[in-house]
């Protein structure tokens, strides 16, 4: 009984997060273009064009994402092939399984987090979920 209640609660939370984040939180609406920097909690971090914090996943490598399936539902990969000019650091791409392109910053594949329901939030920072740690992407990270 308790397990069923937890499962239902998790599904409700996911539905609320998806409804609140929508395309704005996923970076899908801007195709990855328009990356910018924003100060959140005193740290200058990378965000998408709508101001949603971008994250890196510790198990990833510079050439491959380790976030697929349910992981990618909670942490949508930032799609695209280019970013706004003038960003500090190195912007690139990797090819995900299935052939889609995902933006990288200084060798880190980029993601948004469905728990961030508004620009300027970083609720995914330092979470240990889906097999590893998630970190907001500071613009000075090598």
SULHU-V329462 format. One record per residue. N is the residue number from 1. RES is the residue in three letters. NEAR is the number of other ideal C-beta (glycine too) atoms within 12 Angstrom. D_LAST is the distance of its C-alpha to the last C-alpha in Angstrom with 2 decimals. Layout:
# SULHU-V329462
[[N & RES & NEAR & D_LAST] [N & RES & NEAR & D_LAST]]
This chain:
# SULHU-V329462
[[1 & UNK & 7 & 47.68] [2 & UNK & 8 & 44.68] [3 & UNK & 9 & 42.41] [4 & UNK & 10 & 43.78] [5 & UNK & 11 & 43.22] [6 & UNK & 12 & 39.57] [7 & UNK & 13 & 39.10] [8 & UNK & 14 & 40.79] [9 & UNK & 14 & 38.74] [10 & UNK & 17 & 35.47] [11 & UNK & 16 & 36.77] [12 & UNK & 14 & 37.83] [13 & UNK & 18 & 34.43] [14 & UNK & 19 & 32.77] [15 & UNK & 15 & 35.34] [16 & UNK & 16 & 34.84] [17 & UNK & 27 & 31.06] [18 & UNK & 22 & 31.47] [19 & UNK & 15 & 34.13] [20 & UNK & 22 & 32.14] [21 & UNK & 34 & 28.83] [22 & UNK & 21 & 30.48] [23 & UNK & 21 & 28.74] [24 & UNK & 27 & 27.03] [25 & UNK & 39 & 24.91] [26 & UNK & 34 & 24.03] [27 & UNK & 41 & 22.67] [28 & UNK & 28 & 25.32] [29 & UNK & 22 & 27.43] [30 & UNK & 28 & 25.06] [31 & UNK & 24 & 23.99] [32 & UNK & 35 & 20.29] [33 & UNK & 23 & 21.03] [34 & UNK & 28 & 20.65] [35 & UNK & 39 & 17.20] [36 & UNK & 30 & 16.80] [37 & UNK & 29 & 15.45] [38 & UNK & 29 & 17.69] [39 & UNK & 19 & 18.12] [40 & UNK & 28 & 19.07] [41 & UNK & 16 & 20.28] [42 & UNK & 10 & 18.96] [43 & UNK & 22 & 15.28] [44 & UNK & 22 & 14.02] [45 & UNK & 38 & 12.98] [46 & UNK & 45 & 13.06] [47 & UNK & 41 & 16.68] [48 & UNK & 44 & 19.06] [49 & UNK & 31 & 21.79] [50 & UNK & 30 & 23.99] [51 & UNK & 28 & 21.66] [52 & UNK & 45 & 20.99] [53 & UNK & 47 & 17.80] [54 & UNK & 55 & 15.37] [55 & UNK & 49 & 14.28] [56 & UNK & 41 & 12.44] [57 & UNK & 39 & 14.66] [58 & UNK & 21 & 13.89] [59 & UNK & 22 & 16.31] [60 & UNK & 33 & 14.78] [61 & UNK & 17 & 13.48] [62 & UNK & 18 & 11.63] [63 & UNK & 16 & 15.28] [64 & UNK & 20 & 17.20] [65 & UNK & 38 & 17.79] [66 & UNK & 28 & 19.83] [67 & UNK & 37 & 21.15] [68 & UNK & 25 & 24.60] [69 & UNK & 15 & 28.05] [70 & UNK & 16 & 28.43] [71 & UNK & 26 & 24.72] [72 & UNK & 28 & 24.14] [73 & UNK & 25 & 27.02] [74 & UNK & 33 & 25.36] [75 & UNK & 44 & 21.82] [76 & UNK & 42 & 22.50] [77 & UNK & 42 & 19.98] [78 & UNK & 51 & 19.05] [79 & UNK & 35 & 21.11] [80 & UNK & 33 & 21.02] [81 & UNK & 18 & 20.29] [82 & UNK & 20 & 19.01] [83 & UNK & 35 & 17.58] [84 & UNK & 22 & 18.67] [85 & UNK & 11 & 18.01] [86 & UNK & 12 & 16.43] [87 & UNK & 30 & 13.29] [88 & UNK & 22 & 10.36] [89 & UNK & 26 & 7.52] [90 & UNK & 18 & 8.81] [91 & UNK & 34 & 11.51] [92 & UNK & 26 & 13.43] [93 & UNK & 29 & 15.87] [94 & UNK & 30 & 17.23] [95 & UNK & 19 & 20.94] [96 & UNK & 27 & 22.14] [97 & UNK & 16 & 25.38] [98 & UNK & 13 & 28.10] [99 & UNK & 10 & 26.42] [100 & UNK & 23 & 24.68] [101 & UNK & 25 & 21.34] [102 & UNK & 43 & 18.39] [103 & UNK & 45 & 15.56] [104 & UNK & 40 & 11.93] [105 & UNK & 42 & 8.81] [106 & UNK & 23 & 5.76] [107 & UNK & 22 & 8.15] [108 & UNK & 40 & 9.31] [109 & UNK & 44 & 12.98] [110 & UNK & 48 & 14.09] [111 & UNK & 51 & 17.23] [112 & UNK & 52 & 19.55] [113 & UNK & 45 & 21.85] [114 & UNK & 38 & 25.62] [115 & UNK & 30 & 26.11] [116 & UNK & 39 & 24.70] [117 & UNK & 26 & 27.94] [118 & UNK & 20 & 27.10] [119 & UNK & 24 & 24.37] [120 & UNK & 21 & 22.52] [121 & UNK & 29 & 22.81] [122 & UNK & 34 & 20.17] [123 & UNK & 28 & 22.63] [124 & UNK & 36 & 20.39] [125 & UNK & 26 & 17.82] [126 & UNK & 18 & 18.02] [127 & UNK & 27 & 20.77] [128 & UNK & 14 & 21.58] [129 & UNK & 26 & 23.22] [130 & UNK & 26 & 23.84] [131 & UNK & 20 & 22.80] [132 & UNK & 22 & 19.53] [133 & UNK & 20 & 17.48] [134 & UNK & 37 & 16.25] [135 & UNK & 31 & 13.72] [136 & UNK & 39 & 13.45] [137 & UNK & 45 & 10.20] [138 & UNK & 29 & 9.29] [139 & UNK & 28 & 8.52] [140 & UNK & 15 & 6.34] [141 & UNK & 24 & 3.82] [142 & UNK & 13 & 0.00]]
